[in-house]
């Protein structure tokens, strides 16, 4: 018989799945039918609520944290593919925030501890150098990736964001990000920044080879 935490997790995912506004996330994105031929290039690990629901029913997750990460991947993929401010982006952001609130209550009710990974243990206050590195990485990532970071901060550490409604701007107050949240966000930002650097180098190499080909 499933443990209490998995029973509550299955119930939470079923509730999400049953929401009328969650319809776009119930099944895999039909990118071929929709003509979204760049989707497989941008989204490397597709995920949908139907898959999470099935994996929970088949007892394929070792912890509820693993199941939660798949749910988060559903929102992340949507926000990565769709433009910041679009209807789908905003919908995924809103559902992500709602899920995190419900999941936090679930962990408390079931008495489940935080994941025991080394990353989770690294919850100390970030150093000045880490804060500088994080700030620099924000200039290297895409608008969609920055939107994902802002969405995460909004749900996990809202005090780190200030909004200028008149100019429709959001400012990240790095000093107000808690240690645990900072290291998670920093890891994501660094990965995105490294990917961006790799893409630029690849583009430069391709451009250089094209020049050689034309001059020969």
VENSULCOR-V698468 format. One record per residue. N is the residue number from 1. RES is the residue in three letters. OMEGA is omega in whole degrees, 0 to 359 (* if undefined). Layout:
BEGIN
[[N:RES:OMEGA] [N:RES:OMEGA]]
END
This chain:
BEGIN
[[1:UNK:182] [2:UNK:178] [3:UNK:184] [4:UNK:182] [5:UNK:179] [6:UNK:177] [7:UNK:180] [8:UNK:180] [9:UNK:179] [10:UNK:179] [11:UNK:180] [12:UNK:180] [13:UNK:178] [14:UNK:178] [15:UNK:178] [16:UNK:181] [17:UNK:184] [18:UNK:179] [19:UNK:181] [20:UNK:181] [21:UNK:179] [22:UNK:183] [23:UNK:181] [24:UNK:185] [25:UNK:184] [26:UNK:183] [27:UNK:178] [28:UNK:179] [29:UNK:179] [30:UNK:188] [31:UNK:179] [32:UNK:180] [33:UNK:182] [34:UNK:180] [35:UNK:180] [36:UNK:189] [37:UNK:176] [38:UNK:184] [39:UNK:180] [40:UNK:179] [41:UNK:183] [42:UNK:182] [43:UNK:185] [44:UNK:181] [45:UNK:180] [46:UNK:178] [47:UNK:178] [48:UNK:183] [49:UNK:178] [50:UNK:178] [51:UNK:180] [52:UNK:180] [53:UNK:180] [54:UNK:180] [55:UNK:176] [56:UNK:180] [57:UNK:181] [58:UNK:179] [59:UNK:183] [60:UNK:179] [61:UNK:179] [62:UNK:177] [63:UNK:178] [64:UNK:178] [65:UNK:177] [66:UNK:177] [67:UNK:179] [68:UNK:180] [69:UNK:177] [70:UNK:177] [71:UNK:179] [72:UNK:179] [73:UNK:178] [74:UNK:181] [75:UNK:183] [76:UNK:180] [77:UNK:181] [78:UNK:182] [79:UNK:178] [80:UNK:184] [81:UNK:183] [82:UNK:183] [83:UNK:176] [84:UNK:180] [85:UNK:179] [86:UNK:181] [87:UNK:181] [88:UNK:179] [89:UNK:181] [90:UNK:179] [91:UNK:179] [92:UNK:179] [93:UNK:181] [94:UNK:180] [95:UNK:178] [96:UNK:180] [97:UNK:180] [98:UNK:180] [99:UNK:182] [100:UNK:178] [101:UNK:181] [102:UNK:182] [103:UNK:178] [104:UNK:178] [105:UNK:179] [106:UNK:181] [107:UNK:180] [108:UNK:181] [109:UNK:183] [110:UNK:181] [111:UNK:181] [112:UNK:179] [113:UNK:177] [114:UNK:179] [115:UNK:185] [116:UNK:178] [117:UNK:179] [118:UNK:180] [119:UNK:181] [120:UNK:180] [121:UNK:182] [122:UNK:185] [123:UNK:180] [124:UNK:180] [125:UNK:180] [126:UNK:178] [127:UNK:179] [128:UNK:180] [129:UNK:178] [130:UNK:179] [131:UNK:178] [132:UNK:180] [133:UNK:179] [134:UNK:180] [135:UNK:179] [136:UNK:182] [137:UNK:181] [138:UNK:180] [139:UNK:184] [140:UNK:186] [141:UNK:182] [142:UNK:179] [143:UNK:180] [144:UNK:180] [145:UNK:177] [146:UNK:178] [147:UNK:178] [148:UNK:179] [149:UNK:180] [150:UNK:179] [151:UNK:178] [152:UNK:180] [153:UNK:180] [154:UNK:181] [155:UNK:186] [156:UNK:184] [157:UNK:185] [158:UNK:180] [159:UNK:180] [160:UNK:182] [161:UNK:172] [162:UNK:184] [163:UNK:173] [164:UNK:185] [165:UNK:183] [166:UNK:182] [167:UNK:179] [168:UNK:181] [169:UNK:175] [170:UNK:179] [171:UNK:179] [172:UNK:177] [173:UNK:186] [174:UNK:182] [175:UNK:182] [176:UNK:179] [177:UNK:180] [178:UNK:185] [179:UNK:182] [180:UNK:181] [181:UNK:182] [182:UNK:185] [183:UNK:176] [184:UNK:181] [185:UNK:180] [186:UNK:180] [187:UNK:180] [188:UNK:182] [189:UNK:180] [190:UNK:179] [191:UNK:180] [192:UNK:181] [193:UNK:178] [194:UNK:177] [195:UNK:180] [196:UNK:178] [197:UNK:179] [198:UNK:179] [199:UNK:180] [200:UNK:179] [201:UNK:179] [202:UNK:180] [203:UNK:180] [204:UNK:179] [205:UNK:179] [206:UNK:179] [207:UNK:180] [208:UNK:180] [209:UNK:179] [210:UNK:179] [211:UNK:180] [212:UNK:181] [213:UNK:181] [214:UNK:183] [215:UNK:181] [216:UNK:*]]
END
